[in-house]
């Protein structure tokens, strides 16, 4: 009787956690990531128990990594069990070892990426709302300890969230022993992954040796880590709010989104801890890896900000931080693609470096909006009026032209670019448009040449865009 009470209490905690964390809504379709182990089998049973009341459509998903002899048996077990309960299930085989070698990843990271990609594939195929993962409190503790040993900060201490985009973790604060007891008492079959006992694998070493020793110090270790994790979630939620507000108020998107710029004074007014989080957030947007730079590179930027001179700091993922005057710019080396001059003698789309230039005639039904287009001509669109037979321009680098007439004076182009807020990093590849006589008619985002209306003109629209990036 007591054992049955235990399973019922666990079920009630499961339902309460789903509702408190808003993990699913009535009528949702849920992809269940089922490996066949005790945790995922417990998760499957718990969802099965609430499916009718919450009007949930359940979908099973299992990826065979082909890394163990019994892997195919695990897949058959999951498929058979779920179909016996009339649950649609998707399975897939993948050679994770080959994938890891091809991508230069560890087996653990390759397996994780392969699983998540497969689960997302199933979600899109079925129109599911969320993907439920069976990570438990023991998994969370292992991840926190592993990251702490390898080096991390408060955000890394969060490690896993109950809800992260389309992924949910409804068992995150349940221990592995609780879930194993649940399936045992209820007579739910499960599979055991033999590699879970290999202590040569760091996570297994942490689980079977280190955590066991730590429990000698504190028998309530799981409760302590659950409490610590909740505090770290609250801290990072607060930081995210502060960073969001700062960026919304102070960060300005540059031309075509090629960079972000922020006042150095506003950055330096921040507490250093918040400043580092702002720098990380801005960097992620431009990182080729999707990850923020490491601790040392962020520290280098913070130290550079204390200096008054100009500087450039490059970080992992091709992110570039640059200070020029009282502004700091953040961009990506992927945007810095060299290119050669070329001639435009017809309408069309012309790609060069990280830019794309569209040249076309103004359509009859657009004539009424010509003023609007012309009003944007100092940004990404330029309206030029010329005879049809004279549609011939050269696209060249603005810095190749020493100076131009600007507001009645001769002015150096490098000064115009600087005053317009074009980062030094980009100035050497910034484009300009010149006509047949060599007269500069447009420097995007910087300058355009006023022209008087004449008879026999044809309106051409030039629009500069961000082109495809090199990876």
KERO-367164 format. One record per residue: x, y, z of N, C-alpha, C in turn; residue in one letter. Coordinates in steps of 0.02 Angstrom, whole numbers, plus 50000, padded with zeros to 5 digits. Layout:
XYZXYZXYZa ...
***
This chain:
500424993950000500005000050000500435006350000x 500965006050042501425011750046501765012949980x 501945007549946502275008149881501815011349830x 501175009449831500695012449785500605019849801x 500635021549865500585028549886501165032549859x 501755029349856502355032849831502265034649757x 502005029949718501915031349647501385036749636x 500875036749678500345041849671500615048749689x 501035049049741501325055549761501785058149706x 502165053549676502605055649621502185058349562x 501635054949548501195057149494500915064149508x 500695065349570500425071849587500955077349583x 501575075749602502125080549595502255082049521x 502205076949480502315077749408501805082549379x 501165081549395500625085849370500725092949395x 500895093649460500995100349489501575103949455x 502105100249439502695103249407502525105549336x 502145101449300501935103249232501555109849233x 501105110449282500675116349284501055122549310x 501485121549360501855127149388502335130149337x 502655125849297503145128249248502835129449179x 502175128349174501815129449110502145125649052x 502255119149063502625115149014502185112848956x 501545111448970501085109448916500415112848926x 500055113648871499375116348874498895111048850x 498275111848869497755107248846497745107048770x 497695100848743497645100048671498315099948635x 498865100348672499535100148641499695093348611x 500145093448561500465087348537501175087248566x 501345081748598501985081348634502405075648605x 503015077248583503495072148562503865069848624x 503825063348639504165060448697504815057148674x 505385059448699506025056448682506125050348727x 506025044448698506025038248737506625033948718x 507105033348764507695029248751507565021948769x 507085020848815506945014148840507205013148910x 507595018048936507845017649004507295019149054x 507425018049119506905019049170506625026149172x 507045031149161506815038149164506305039649109x 506485037849047506035039448991505405035148992x 505465028949018504875024649024504395027349077x 504675030049132504265033249184503915039349154x 504295043349116504005049249084503435047449038x 503545042148999503015039948953502385037948991x 502465034249045501885032049083501515037849116x 501905042649142501595048549174501195052649124x 501465053549064501095057249013500475053348990x 500555046648986499995042448965499405043249015x 499575044149079499055044749130498665051249126x 498975056549098498635063049095498385064649024x 498545060348976498405061848905497665063248893x 497225059248922496505060148909496255066548941x 496435067649004496185073649040496425080049006x 497055080148983497335086148952497255086248876x 496925081048850496815080448778497475080948739x 497965077248764498635077348733498685072048679x 499015073848624499205068948574499945067348586x 500095061048600500775058948616501105055648556x 501735057548544502135054748489502795052248518x 502985046148504503625043548528504185044648477x 504795045648502505375046548458505975043148490x 506315039048449506905035348475507445035348422x 508055037448440508625037348394509105031848414x 509245027348367509745022048376510425024748355x 510875025548404511545028448391512025023448359x 511835017048358512255011748330512945011548364x 512945012648430513575012648467513635006648513x 513085002748521513094996848564512754991048528x 512964985048543512684979048511511934978548524x 511724980648584511024979948602510594985848580x 510884990648543510524996748524509904995248481x 509974990348436509404988548393508844985348434x 509034981448485508534978448529508174983948569x 508534989148590508224994748625507694998048581x 507874999148518507405002348471506774998148462x 506874991648454506284987148445505854987148507x 506184987148566505814987248629505374993448635x 505664999348621505285005648625504705005648576x 504855003648514504345003648462503764998948480x 503924993048504503414988148521502984990548580x 503324993148632502964995148692502495001048679x 502745006048642502335011948629501745010248584x 501865006048533501315004148488500784999848523x 501014996048573500544992148612500044996748648x 500285002848663499855007848696499555012648644x 499575010548582499275014348526499555021448520x 500215021848530500565028148523500995027948460x 500925032848417501335033248357502065034348377x 502515030748345503215031348363503655031848301x 504155036248305504635037148251505325034748275x 505655030548235506325028348252506795029748194x 507435030348211507935031848159508605029048181x 508995026648134509675024348148510165029448122x 510715030348160511235035048138511905032748164x 512405033048122513085031248142513395037248176x 513305037748242513525043548280514295043948282x 514635038348283515365038448284515635041848221x 515355040148163515575043248100515395050648099x 514805052248125514585059248128515055063348172x 515245060448230515705063948276516375065248242x 516625060248206517275060948172517235066148117x 516685066048080516585070748024516545077948049x 516205079048106516105085848132516625087948184x 517085083348201517595085048251517305085948320x 516805081848337516465082348402516625076348446x 516525077148511516565071448556515955067048542x 515995060648563515425056148552514805058748588x 514905061348649514335063948688514005069748653x 514405074548629514125080348596513795078548529x 514125073948493513835071748429513165068248440x 513135064048492512505060548508511955065448526x 512135070448566511635075448586511375079348526x 511835081648483511625085448424511185081148378x 511385074848369510995070448325510295069248353x 510255068048419509605066848450509155072948444x 509415078748462509015084848461508775086448390x 509215085348341509015086648272508465081948250x 508515075648270508005070648253507335072348287x 507375074048351506755075748387506415081848355x 506805086748335506525092648303506215090848235x 506545086248201506275083848136505585080648147x 505525076548199504885073348215504375078548235x 504585083448274504125088748296503825092448236x 504255094148189504015097848130503575093448087x 503765087148080503375082548039502675081448067x 502615081348132501965079848165501595086048187x 501925091948181501605098148204501555098548279x 502015095148315502005095048388502175101848417x 501935102948477502075109348512502725109148551x 502865103448583503455102948625503785096048618x 504415095748640504795089448642504975088248715x 504755082748742504885081348813505485076748822x 505975079048861506585075348875506545072648947x 506865066948959506805063649024507385065149071x 507715070949063508255072649109507995073249180x 508365070449227508155070549297508655074349341x 508535074449405508955078349451509675075749453x 509765069249446510445066449445510825068949382x 510475069149325510785071849264510975079149275x 510545082849308510675089949321511285090849366x 511335086849419511905087349465512555085749428x 512545080449388513145078549350513365084149304x 512885087349271513045092649223513325098749260x 513025100549316513285106249355513995104949378x 514115099049407514795097349431515295097149374x 515095094249318515535093749260515725100749235x 515235105049229515375111849205515795115749255x 515655114749320516035118249371516775116349367x 516915109949358517605107549353517935110149289x 517565110249233517845112449169517905120049165x 517515123649206517525130949205516885133849177x 516515137549218515885140549196515685146049244x 515145149549229514875154849272514165153249292x 513815158149320513125156949343512665154249288x 512735156749227512305154349173512445146949158x 513075144949162513235137949152512985133549208x 512905136549268512635132749324511905131049316x 511545134949275510845133249262510815126749225x 511285125749178511385119349143510775117149103x 510235115749136509615113549104509035117549133x 508525118749092507935122249115507325117749107x 506815118649149506195114849139505905116049069x 505975122249045505745123848978506265127948943x 506475125648883506995129048845506785128948772x 506425134148751506155134048684505615128848678x 505685124348629505185119048620505335112948663x 505905112948698506095107248740505845108148811x 505545102948839505335103148909505655097248946x 505745098249012506045093049055505615092249117x 505075088549111504595087949167504855083949226x 505425080349218505685076249273506305079349305x 506435085649290507075088649309507215088549384x 506695088849426506805088849498506595082249531x 506595076949490506475070149515507135066349514x 507285062549567507915058849568507855052449526x 508435049949505508455043749465508165037949505x 508295037849570508045032149611507285032449617x 507005038449622506275039249625505945036449561x 506245038149505505965035949441506045028449431x 506615025749454506735018549448506245014749493x 506125017349552505635014349597504935014549566x 504775020049534504115020849504503975015449451x 504465014449405504345009349353504365002349381x 504775001249433504814994649463504164992749498x 503904997449539503274996049575502694995049526x 502694998849472502134998449424502234992849372x 502804989549377502934983949331503044986149259x 503314991949251503454994649184504144992149162x 504204988749106504854986249084505304991949061x 505954990949064506424996049040507084992649020x 507494996348984508144993948961508694997449000x 509264994049005509844996949039510404998048988x 510675004148986511235005848943511875003848979x 512214998748953512814996048986513365001248992x 513385006148947513925011148949513845015949008x 513265015849041513155020349098513595018549158x 513905012649156514315010449213515065011049199x 515245013649141515955014449123516215020949153x 516605020449208516835026449242517405029949205x 517615027349147518085030949106517745036949073x 517075036549070516675042149043516575047049101x 516775053449092516745058249147516085058549184x 515525058449148514875058949181514745052949227x 514965047149205514875041149247515315041449309x 515915044049300516365044949357516045049549409x 515745054949385515405059549431514825056149465x 514415052449427513815049249454513985043849505x 514435039449488514545033449530515075034549585x 515535039249575516065040149625515995046849662x 515995052349624516025058949657515385060449694x 514805059549662514165060949696514075056549757x 514285050249752514245045649810514645048349869x 515255050949855515675053749907515375060149936x 515085064249893514785070449916514185069049962x 513835063549949513255061849991513485059650061x 514115057650068514375056150134514425062650175x 514545068250140514585074750173513885077550186x 513455076750136512775079350143512285074250114x 511955070350157511475065350133510895068450093x 510765074950104510225078450068510495082150007x 510995079149975511335082449919510845084349863x 510385079849847509925081249792509495087449806x 509255088049868508845093849886509265100249883x 509885099849904510325105649904510455108049833x 510575103349787510705105249718510075107849684x 509495104949701508865107449672508745114649694x 508885116149758508795122949783509295127649750x 509925125449745510445129549712510255131049639x 509995126049605509805126849535509245131949528x 508755131749572508205136549570508465143649580x 508945144449627509245151049639509625153649578x 509995149149545510355151149485509885153049428x 509315149549424508815151349374508535158349387x 508405159849451508155166449468508675171849453x 509305170449468509845175149455509905176549380x 509915171349340509995172349268509375175549236x 508785174149264508175177649240508235185149253x 508485186849312508585193949328509105197149282x 509655193649272510175196249227509905197149156x 509525192249133509235192849065508805199049060x 508415200449112507985206349111508405212749107x 508925213149148509365218949148509715219949081x 509965214449054510315214748989509835216648933x 509235213748933508735215348882508575222848883x 508465225548943508285232548949508855237048925x 509475235348944510045239448923510115239448847x 510085233548817510175233048744509605236548707x 508995235848732508415239048700508495246648700x 508755249448754508815256648761509455259348728x 510005255648732510665258448715510985255648651x 510805249648630511135246848571510785249048507x 511165250948458510905253248394511155248748339x 510695246248299510885241848244511195245848187x 511765243548162512105247048108511815245448040x 512115248147988511885247547919511795240147900x 511195238347877511025231647855511105226447911x 511155228747973511245224148029511945221148032x 512425224347997513105221747996513465222748062x 513225227048105513535228048170513035231048219x 513215230848283512855234448335513335239548364x 513075245248383513505250248415513195252548480x 513635253848528513415255848595513885261248620x 513615265948659514025271148689514505268048740x 515145269848735515635267448783515475269848854x 515235276048859515065278748925514505274748958x 514005272848918513445268948945513685262048967x 514135259048928514405252548947514805252949012x 515225258049017515665258649075515275260549138x 514655262949130514245264649189513935258449220x 513965252849184513675246549210514125243449263x 513815239649308514215235449353514585230449308x 515205228849326515625224749282515315217949267x 514955215249316514635208649305514105209149251x 513685214449255513165215449204513475217149137x 514015221149138514365222949076514585216749038x 514875211949074515105205749041514525201949010x 513955201949043513365198549016513115202048953x 513135208748953512935212648894513395210948835x 514045210748848514535209248795514425202148768x 514295197448812514165190548789513535190348745x 513005193648768512385193448729512475196648660x 512815202248657512925205548592513365201248547x 513845197748577514305193648538513955187648507x 513495184548544513155178548520512815179848453x 512535185748445512185187548382512635187048321x 513285188348331513745188548274514225182548272x 514155178048320514615172248323514425166948272x 514925164448236514795159148187514625152548221x 514795151848286514665145748323513995146048361x 513725152148370513125152948409513255153148484x 513905153048503514075153348573514445159848589x 514395161948652514745168048674515495166648679x 515905171848674516625171048683516785168548753x 517385165748761517595163248826517765168748875x 517875166748937517995171448992518575176148977x 519135173448953519735177448942519625182948891x 519265181348836519165186448783518685191848806x 518175190048845517725195048872518105199548921x 518545196548961518965200549006519395205448967x 519655203148909520075207448868519685213548843x 519055212548824518635218148801518495222948859x 518345220148918518215224348977518825228648993x 519415225748991520035229549005520155234848952x 520005233148889520105237948834519635243948841x 519035242648866518545248148874518785253448924x 519245251548967519505256349017520015261148986x 520225259648924520715263848890520335268748844x 520645274448831520305279648791520465279148716x 520975275348698521165275148627520735270148588x 520835270048522520475265348480520785258448484x 520395253248476520655246448480520175241648446x 520435235748430520025230248403520205223848440x 519705220248464519815213748497519405208548460x 519745203348436519405197748402519325192048451x 518755188548446518615183048491518405176848452x 518265171448489518045165248458517405166448418x 517315162248366516715162948325516735168748277x 517335171848269517405177348222517105183848244x 516955184548309516655190748334517195196048341x 517025202148320517505207748323517205213348366x 517565215448417517395221348457517865226948436x 517585232848425518005238448404517795244748440x 518275248548464518125255248491518375260548443x 517945265248428518125270948386517795277148417x 518205281748442517925287548476517545285548538x 516935288048544516545286448604516055280748594x 516145276948539515705271348523516075264748522x 515725259448541515995252648532515555248948482x 515875245448436515525241748384515645234248393x 515125230248379515185222948381514965220348313x 515385216148282515215213448217515515206448209x 515525204148146515785197448132516275197648073x 516805193748078517285193248023516965190347961x 516405186847969516065184047911515825189447863x 515685195447890515455200847848516035204047809x 516645202947834517215206047801517455201447745x 517175202547686517365198647627517595203447573x 518215202547552518505207147503518165206247435x 518195211347393517885211047327518235215947280x 518115215147216518435219347165517925223847130x 518165229447104517725234047068517385230547009x 516795232846992516445230146933515975235446905x 515755234246843515325239046808514615236346805x 514135240846815513425239246806513195242746742x 512945239046694512695242246632511995239846614x 511655237046663510975234546652510655233346720x 509985233246722509655231346784509825224046803x 509775222346865509915215546888510115215346961x 510325209446983510555208447052511305206847048x 511705210547085512425209847082512695208347153x 513015202647160513295200547225514035202047227x 514255204847283514975206147292515125206347366x 515645202647387515805202347458515205200147498x 515055203647552514465202047593513865206447574x 513905209547515513375213947491513005211047431x 512415213747420512025212147361511695218547338x 511785220347275511505226547248510965224947196x 510375227447209509815226747162509735233147122x 509745232647056509635238447012509035236846968x 508525241146970507935239946929507605246646911x 507175246446861506795252446843506225253346891x 506055259646906505485261146948504855259546909x 504425255346938503815253246904503295258846904x 502855258646853502345263846846501925264546909x 501725258846938501295259146997501675261247060x 502335262247054502735264547110502875272047108x 502675275247054502865282247044502645286447103x 502055285147129501805288947186502225288247248x 502625282747252503035281547311503765283547300x 503895286947244504585288747228504895293147282x 504505297747310504775302047362504975298047423x 504585292747438504745288547495505405284947483x 505475282247422506095278747405506685283647407x 506575289547378507115294547379507295296547450x 506785296547494506915298447563507355293447599x 507405287447573507825282247604508505281747571x 508635286147522509225284947480509895285647516x 509895288947575510525289247611510625283047656x 510145278347652510205272247692510345266347646x 509835262147633509975256147592509675256547522x 509285261747508508965262347442509105269247413x 509225269447347509405275647313509015276147248x 508685281747238508315283047177508745287547132x 508925284947074509335288847029508955290046964x 508995296146937508635298046877509125299246820x 509115295046770509585295646714509255293346650x 509495295446592509245292846528509375285346524x 508915281646493508975274346490509635272146460x 509865275746409510475273646375511105274846417x 511025278546471511615280146512511645276146576x 511295270346577511305266146637511965262446641x 512475265946665513135262946670513475265946732x 513645261646779513955263846841514535259246858x 514985261746898515525257546925515415256947001x 515465250847025515445249747097516165248747120x 516375252947165517075252547189517105253947264x 517685252947292517765254047364517815261647377x 517425263847425517395271047439518085273847459x 518485269747495519135272247518519635273147461x 519465270747401519905271847344519845278947318x 519315282447341519205289347322519425293747380x 519895298247369520175302047424519675306847454x 519345310847411518875315747437518325317247387x 517775320047412517215321947369516945328647392x 516535331747349516215337947370515615336147413x 515595339047472515075337347521514835343747554x 514205345547541513895351447570514315357747556x 514555358147494514915364247472515655364147489x 515905358847520516605358347538516905351947512x 517565351747505517925345547490518055341947555x 517865335647557517945331947620518225324947606x 518675322747649518965316047641518445310747654x 518445305647611517955300247617518035296447682x 518665295447705518765291747767518435295347826x 518435302047824518115305847877517355305147873x 517085305147811516365304247802516135297447829x 516525292247814516355285547838516375285347914x 516885288347943516945288348016516365292048049x 516215298048021515685302148050514995298948042x 514915294747989514275291247978514215285148022x 514745283548060514705277848106514895271248074x 515245271348017515475265047988516105262948026x 516105257048057516685254948097517315254548054x 517875255848084518515255448049518615248748016x 518365243548049518415236748024518125236047953x 517605240147938517255239547874517465244647821x 517805249847842517905255547796518285253647733x 518745249047737519155247247678518755243447625x 518165240647644517765236947594517095240347581x 516995246447609516345249647601516245251947528x 515665250447498515565251847427515345259047413x 515455261247352515155267447328514995266547254x 514545270647229514325270247160514545276647124x 514905275947068515115281747029514835281146958x 514705286946926514445286746858515005286546807x 514825287146743515325286446689515865291746692x 515705297446720516195302946724516635302446786x 516505297146827516905296346888516625300146948x 516035303046940515715306746995515385301947043x 515515302847107515195298547158514465300647165x 514005295847155513295297347161512995294447225x 513315289347253513035286247313513565282547353x 513615284147417513975279947465513455277647515x 513245271447512512685269047554512775270747628x 512235273547656512245275247726512635281447742x 512945284647691513395290247704513225296447663x 513145295547597513105301247551512715299447488x 512335304247461512045303547395512075310147359x 512105309947294512175315847253511485318347231x 511315324447250510685327447227510725328647151x 510185327147117510165328247045509545332247027x 509605336546979509035340346956508635336246906x 507975337046908507555333546860507665336346791x 507725331946742507815333946673507335330046629x 507235332246567506805328646521507115322046500x 506685317346481506925310946456507255306546508x 507085307446571507405303446623507065296746632x 507425291946659507155285546680507345284646753x 506875282946794507025281846865507275274746876x 507865274346904508145267846924508175267647000x 508025261947028508085260947100508675256347113x 509115258547157509665254347180509545252647253x 509595246447270509485244347339510055239847361x 510385241747415510925237647442510655233047496x 510865226747493510635221847543511245218147571x 511115214547625511625210047651511605203647610x 512175201547583512195195547541512305189247582x 512425183647548512545177347582513225177447616x 513255174647676513875174547714514275168247702x 514935169047706515365163147704515335159847773x 515355153247773515335149747838516025147247857x 
***
